[in-house]
Amino acid sequence: TWPATKKTVVKETWEKRFDDLKKWINKNGRIPSAKSSNAIEKSLGRFCIRQRMNKRQEKLSKDRIKQLETLLGWKWDSDNKNSDDPTWVKGK
C-alpha cells in the first residue's frame, strides 16, 4: 500500500480532534476554554481558536464550518480575546 499523504493525515487528525471536541462538549455542556488548567480542555480550546482563525482567513472548508456549527454552544464571534472562555460575559 502507498504511504498516507499529508492531506489524508491532516483530514484524519482534524476528524479525530473534532470527534474529541464533540465528546468533550457533550460531557461538559460547554465549549472548552484555551485558558483552562486542564490539559485536555486547554488543547481542545486551542483547537477551537484555530478553527475560528482558519475561518477568518478563509482556510476552513464549508463542510468543516457546517460540522462545527452543529456543536452545542459553538460561536464564530471570537474577536474578543476572552470569548473562548466560558466565564466571559459579553458586555461586562
Buried (B, 14 or more C-beta within 10 A) or exposed (E): EEEEEEEEEEBEEBEEBBEBBBEBBEEBEEBBBBBBEEEEBBBBBBBBBBBBEBBEEEEBEEEBEEBBEEBEEBBEEBEEEEBBBBEEEEEE
